[in-house]
Amino acid sequence: MTGTYTERAAHVIARCREIAACTEVPGEITRLFLTPPMHAVHALLRGWMEAAGMTVHVDAVGNLRGFWAGLAPRSPRLLIGSHLDTVPNAGAFDGILGVVLGVAVVEELRGKHLPYTIEVIGFSEEEGVRFSKPFLGSLALVGKLDGETLAHIDRNSISVRQAIEAYGLDPTQLPSAVLSDETFAYIEFHIEQGPVLESEDTSLGVVEALVGQTRKQLIFTGQANHAGTTPMHLRHDAMAAAADWIVAVEDYACSHNGLVATVGKVEALPGAGNVIAERVTTSLDVRHADDSVRKAAVAAIMERAEAAAAKRGVQVTAQTQLEQPAVPLDPHLTDMLHNAATQAGFPSPRMTSGAGHDAMILAPVIPSTMLFLRSPKGLSHHPDEAVLPQDVEAALATAMEFLALLRDDRTNFKDSHA
């Protein structure tokens, strides 16, 4: 393989752009968990999957699942997938590229069946935007979409359970969404969402592990009062406390190698320019490849929140929304993927992912691996998010080599995840 531009790469990119037009906000790409545009996404993908000879259904959490049968009944099953939801005002490739590439892989088989079944899955939710709870789609596959999660509500007081029902699905059927016992491996193709591969002028990277994450919601509660008549020294300003703490979060993360900490969301009440803020709700996202470093960082950041609040006579409370340990990916599959990229003509560095992906939910249950594609300008979660045709070609060529290696590696078929 030469990595040159091909029609199949252009076809994959065009399909991602077509899916991007399925949005709940005109003029941008915004598609949250089981909102109406997801019906259109499912219709597009179902059409492509069925045209490739796959059988397709939507499970009880809204995951779209296409099957390419193996040579024998109850063949071992390889899962290829990523997510179909987006962040607000997103790009066209985060998550979606991995699903479209999965369909393209089956198309490249041109009717040939393998010793294993291929299941291509478009997860209904990964980003955690609508319900402040990520990975709803993949959690259903591992049997961890529990009653507490189903009770989470969005800004309109609609619960996860109600959203599933409104989409026309039955949450009582969630047990049927759990992975088949025949599933022996998972592979996810995804844009890097960072600048490393571009800085190395490299198309692909093989992921060895995903960083651990802590996500919290912090609420600073002070006292609303008149902005003109309340002297500065008599204020209990929740906004000032939150702002002080936000800068402290940045300072702490900058002083610790490999640590990233982000406050990406701030909501103030009563929200008027001439009223001192009484209540400020903020997000916190902390990530590191070493769980002990991450936990120490969260503790230190929470101390800074208490200090910023106390200085102003403000109260602060915190709720943990996600506590995800760092997740190593399967060494054998990772070596195989690295060899596949090399055989396809695209030597690929080994990497740690700083972003969370569905692979981190599946990896503790079934052997999993990931391939990153270069993100031009390091951009993701942004309208200018892009992918290069030659990198899509490289990923597809690597995928086909991976399938061949997997076909000949009988050790993978000895046992299922169960």
C-alpha positions in Angstrom: 0.0 0.0 0.0 1.3 3.5 -0.8 -1.1 5.6 1.3 -2.2 7.6 -1.7 -5.6 9.1 -2.1 -8.2 6.6 -3.2 -11.9 6.6 -4.1 -12.7 4.5 -1.1 -11.2 7.0 1.3 -13.2 9.8 -0.4 -16.3 7.7 -0.1 -15.8 7.2 3.7 -15.3 11.0 4.2 -18.4 11.8 2.1 -20.5 9.5 4.2 -19.2 11.2 7.4 -20.2 14.5 5.9 -23.6 13.2 5.0 -24.2 12.0 8.6 -23.0 15.4 9.8 -26.1 17.0 8.2 -28.3 15.1 10.7 -28.4 17.7 13.4 -30.8 19.2 15.9 -29.3 22.7 15.5 -29.3 24.2 12.0 -26.0 25.5 10.9 -23.9 23.3 13.2 -23.4 19.6 14.1 -25.1 18.9 17.3 -26.6 15.4 17.9 -27.3 14.3 21.4 -28.4 10.9 22.8 -31.6 9.7 21.0 -32.7 13.1 19.8 -34.8 13.1 16.6 -31.8 13.4 14.2 -30.5 10.1 15.3 -33.3 8.4 13.4 -31.9 9.9 10.2 -28.4 8.7 11.1 -29.7 5.2 11.7 -31.5 5.2 8.4 -28.4 6.2 6.5 -26.2 3.6 8.2 -28.8 0.9 7.9 -29.0 1.5 4.2 -25.3 1.2 3.7 -25.0 -1.9 6.0 -27.8 -3.7 4.3 -26.4 -2.9 0.9 -23.2 -4.5 2.0 -25.1 -7.7 2.9 -25.3 -7.1 6.7 -28.3 -7.8 8.9 -29.2 -4.8 11.1 -31.1 -3.9 14.2 -31.3 -1.2 16.9 -31.0 -2.5 20.5 -32.8 -1.2 23.5 -30.4 1.7 24.3 -30.4 2.9 20.6 -27.1 1.3 19.5 -27.2 0.5 15.8 -25.8 -3.0 15.2 -24.9 -4.6 11.8 -23.8 -8.2 11.4 -21.7 -9.9 8.8 -22.0 -13.6 9.4 -19.0 -15.9 9.9 -18.4 -19.2 8.0 -20.1 -21.2 10.7 -23.1 -20.7 13.0 -22.2 -19.1 16.3 -18.8 -18.1 14.9 -16.5 -16.0 17.2 -17.5 -12.4 16.9 -15.2 -9.4 16.2 -16.8 -6.1 17.3 -15.9 -2.9 15.3 -17.5 0.3 16.6 -17.5 3.9 17.8 -20.2 6.5 18.7 -22.8 8.4 16.8 -23.6 11.2 19.2 -21.7 14.5 19.3 -20.8 17.4 21.5 -22.5 20.7 20.8 -21.3 22.4 17.6 -19.0 19.4 16.8 -17.0 18.2 13.9 -18.0 15.5 11.4 -15.6 12.7 12.3 -15.4 12.2 16.1 -16.9 8.8 16.6 -18.7 8.6 13.3 -15.6 7.9 11.3 -15.1 4.7 13.3 -18.5 3.4 12.5 -18.3 4.3 8.8 -14.9 2.7 8.5 -16.5 -0.4 10.1 -19.0 -0.5 7.3 -16.3 0.1 4.7 -14.3 -2.9 6.1 -17.3 -5.2 5.4 -17.7 -3.7 2.0 -14.0 -4.4 1.2 -14.6 -8.1 1.9 -16.7 -8.1 -1.2 -18.9 -11.0 -0.1 -16.1 -13.1 1.5 -16.9 -14.6 4.8 -14.3 -15.2 7.5 -13.9 -17.7 10.4 -15.5 -15.0 12.6 -18.6 -12.8 12.5 -18.1 -9.1 12.3 -20.5 -6.9 14.2 -20.3 -3.1 13.4 -21.9 -1.0 16.1 -22.8 2.7 16.2 -23.0 3.5 19.9 -26.0 5.8 20.7 -24.1 7.8 23.3 -20.5 8.3 24.4 -20.0 12.1 25.0 -22.1 12.5 28.2 -23.6 15.8 27.1 -27.4 15.3 27.4 -27.4 13.5 30.8 -24.0 14.4 32.2 -23.3 10.6 32.0 -21.0 9.3 29.3 -20.8 5.9 27.6 -24.5 5.0 27.8 -24.3 2.9 24.7 -21.2 0.9 25.6 -22.4 0.5 29.3 -25.4 -1.3 28.0 -23.2 -3.8 26.2 -21.4 -4.7 29.4 -24.5 -4.9 31.5 -23.8 -1.7 33.5 -26.7 0.5 32.5 -28.4 0.4 35.9 -31.5 1.9 37.3 -29.6 4.8 38.8 -28.3 5.7 35.4 -31.7 5.3 33.8 -33.0 7.9 36.3 -30.6 10.6 35.2 -32.5 13.6 33.8 -31.6 16.2 31.2 -32.2 20.0 31.3 -35.9 19.3 30.4 -36.3 16.9 33.3 -36.5 14.0 30.8 -34.9 10.8 32.2 -32.7 8.4 30.3 -35.5 5.8 30.6 -38.0 8.3 29.1 -35.6 9.2 26.3 -35.3 5.6 25.4 -39.1 5.2 25.3 -39.6 8.4 23.4 -37.3 7.0 20.7 -39.6 4.0 20.3 -37.5 1.5 22.3 -38.2 -0.6 25.3 -35.8 -0.2 28.3 -37.0 -3.5 29.8 -35.2 -5.2 26.9 -31.8 -3.8 27.9 -30.5 -7.2 28.9 -30.7 -8.3 25.3 -28.2 -5.5 24.4 -25.4 -7.2 26.4 -22.5 -8.6 24.3 -22.9 -12.0 22.8 -20.9 -14.8 24.5 -19.2 -15.3 21.1 -17.6 -11.8 21.1 -13.8 -12.3 21.4 -12.4 -8.9 20.5 -13.2 -5.2 19.9 -11.4 -2.7 17.7 -12.1 1.0 17.4 -10.9 3.4 14.8 -10.9 7.0 15.9 -9.4 10.4 15.1 -6.6 11.2 17.6 -8.3 14.5 18.7 -4.9 15.9 19.5 -1.7 17.2 17.8 0.8 14.3 18.4 0.5 12.4 15.1 0.5 15.6 13.1 3.6 16.8 14.9 5.3 13.5 13.9 4.0 13.7 10.3 2.4 10.3 10.8 -0.9 9.0 9.6 -1.7 6.5 12.3 -1.0 5.6 15.9 -1.7 2.4 17.8 -3.2 3.0 21.2 -1.8 1.1 24.2 -3.9 2.6 27.0 -6.5 5.2 27.8 -6.0 7.7 30.6 -8.0 7.6 33.8 -10.7 10.3 34.2 -12.5 12.0 37.0 -15.5 14.2 36.2 -17.2 16.2 38.9 -19.9 18.9 39.2 -19.1 21.6 41.7 -21.7 24.1 43.0 -20.6 27.3 44.7 -23.4 28.9 46.8 -23.2 32.4 48.0 -25.8 35.2 48.4 -27.5 37.2 45.7 -27.5 40.9 46.2 -27.6 44.2 44.5 -24.5 44.9 42.3 -24.5 48.6 43.0 -25.3 48.8 46.7 -23.3 45.9 48.2 -19.7 46.9 49.1 -17.1 44.5 47.9 -16.0 43.4 51.4 -19.6 42.5 52.4 -20.2 40.2 49.4 -20.6 36.5 49.2 -20.0 36.2 45.5 -20.3 32.7 44.2 -19.0 33.8 40.8 -15.8 35.3 42.2 -15.2 32.1 44.2 -15.7 29.9 41.1 -13.4 32.1 39.0 -10.7 32.1 41.6 -10.9 28.3 41.7 -10.9 27.9 37.9 -7.6 29.7 37.6 -6.2 27.5 40.4 -7.2 24.4 38.5 -5.2 25.6 35.5 -2.2 26.5 37.6 -2.2 23.1 39.3 -2.4 21.2 36.0 0.3 23.3 34.4 2.7 22.3 37.2 2.2 18.6 36.9 3.6 16.7 33.9 1.1 14.7 31.9 -1.9 16.0 33.9 -4.8 17.8 32.2 -7.6 19.5 34.2 -10.5 21.4 32.6 -13.4 23.5 33.7 -15.5 23.5 30.5 -18.9 24.5 31.8 -20.1 27.4 34.1 -23.7 28.3 34.8 -24.6 31.2 37.1 -27.8 32.1 38.9 -29.7 34.4 38.9 -27.7 35.2 35.8 -28.3 39.0 35.7 -25.6 41.6 35.0 -26.6 43.7 38.0 -27.0 40.9 40.6 -24.2 39.2 42.5 -24.2 35.6 41.6 -25.8 33.4 44.3 -25.1 30.0 42.7 -22.5 28.9 40.2 -22.5 25.4 38.9 -19.2 24.2 37.3 -17.8 21.1 35.7 -14.4 19.5 36.4 -12.6 17.0 34.2 -9.2 15.6 35.4 -7.2 13.1 33.4 -3.8 11.3 33.8 -2.4 7.9 32.7 -1.4 7.2 36.3 -4.4 6.8 38.6 -2.5 7.7 41.7 -1.4 11.0 40.2 -5.0 11.7 39.0 -6.5 11.0 42.4 -3.9 13.2 44.2 -4.7 16.0 41.7 -8.4 15.8 42.3 -7.9 16.0 46.1 -5.6 19.0 45.7 -8.0 20.7 43.3 -10.9 20.2 45.8 -8.8 21.8 48.6 -8.4 24.8 46.4 -12.2 24.9 45.8 -12.8 24.9 49.6 -10.2 27.7 50.0 -11.6 29.9 47.2 -15.1 29.5 48.8 -14.1 30.1 52.4 -12.3 33.3 51.5 -15.6 34.7 50.4 -18.0 33.2 52.8 -19.3 30.9 50.1 -20.2 27.2 50.4 -19.0 24.6 47.8 -20.4 21.1 47.3 -19.2 18.5 44.8 -20.7 15.4 43.1 -18.7 12.8 41.3 -20.2 12.0 37.8 -17.4 9.7 36.5 -14.5 7.9 38.2 -12.9 5.9 35.4 -9.5 4.2 36.1 -6.9 4.2 33.4 -7.5 1.3 31.0 -4.7 -0.7 29.3 -5.6 -2.3 26.0 -5.0 -5.9 25.1 -1.2 -6.3 24.5 -1.7 -9.2 22.0 -4.2 -7.4 19.9 -2.2 -4.2 20.1 0.9 -5.9 18.8 -1.2 -7.4 16.0 -2.6 -4.0 15.0 0.9 -2.6 15.0 2.1 -5.4 12.8 -0.9 -4.9 10.5 -0.1 -1.2 10.1 3.5 -2.0 9.3 2.5 -4.7 6.7 0.2 -2.2 5.1 3.1 0.2 4.8 2.2 2.6 7.6 4.5 2.1 10.6 2.6 3.6 13.6 3.9 4.9 16.9 2.4 3.5 20.1 0.4 6.0 22.1 -1.7 6.7 25.2 -5.1 8.2 24.6 -5.9 11.4 26.5 -9.5 11.1 25.5 -12.1 8.7 26.8 -13.5 6.2 24.2 -16.0 3.3 24.2 -12.9 1.1 24.3 -12.3 2.0 27.9 -15.7 0.5 28.8 -15.3 -2.7 26.7 -11.6 -3.4 27.4 -12.1 -4.7 31.0 -14.6 -7.2 29.5 -13.2 -8.2 26.2 -9.7 -7.9 24.6 -9.7 -4.5 22.9 -7.5 -2.4 20.7 -7.6 1.1 19.0 -6.2 2.8 16.0 -5.8 6.6 15.9 -5.9 8.7 12.7 -4.1 12.0 12.5 -6.2 15.1 13.4 -5.2 18.1 11.2 -4.2 21.0 13.4 -5.0 18.8 16.4 -8.6 20.0 16.3 -11.6 18.0 17.6 -14.9 18.9 19.2 -14.8 21.8 16.8 -16.5 22.6 13.5 -13.2 22.6 11.7 -12.4 19.0 12.8 -11.0 17.1 9.7 -9.3 14.0 8.5 -6.9 13.5 5.6 -7.9 11.1 2.7 -4.5 9.4 2.8 -5.0 8.7 6.5 -8.4 7.2 5.9 -6.8 5.0 3.2 -4.1 4.0 5.7 -6.6 3.1 8.3 -8.7 1.0 5.9 -5.6 -0.8 4.5 -4.4 -1.5 8.1 -7.9 -2.8 9.0 -7.8 -5.3 6.2 -4.4 -6.5 7.2 -5.6 -6.8 10.8 -8.6 -9.0 9.7 -6.1 -11.3 7.8 -3.8 -11.6 10.8 -6.8 -12.2 13.1 -8.1 -14.9 10.7 -4.8 -16.8 11.0 -4.3 -16.2 14.8 -6.3 -19.1 16.2 -5.4 -18.3 19.8 -8.1 -15.6 19.6 -10.9 -18.1 19.1 -10.2 -20.3 22.1 -12.5 -18.5 24.5 -15.2 -15.8 24.4 -15.4 -12.9 26.9 -17.6 -15.0 29.1 
